[in-house]
Amino acid sequence: MIVAKSRRVREFNMRRDPPPAGVLAAALLGPTGNLRAPAAVINDTLVVGFTPELYNRVCS
């Protein structure tokens, strides 16, 4: 799982080292409590948020 927020990009490995629920919720949810947009599954990776560099890397 990869989460982009502003210019900061965080990667979470949900199989090897899943983060605590609070950390995951803070990364995935916006101020209204909804899933941040855009959210897409690319290959086997959930990508939340947007930076051009991130999508270039994930889609290549």
Buried (B, 14 or more C-beta within 10 A) or exposed (E): BBBBBEEEBBEBEEEEEEBEEEEBEEBBEEEEEEEBEEEEEEEEEBBBBBBEEBBEEEEE
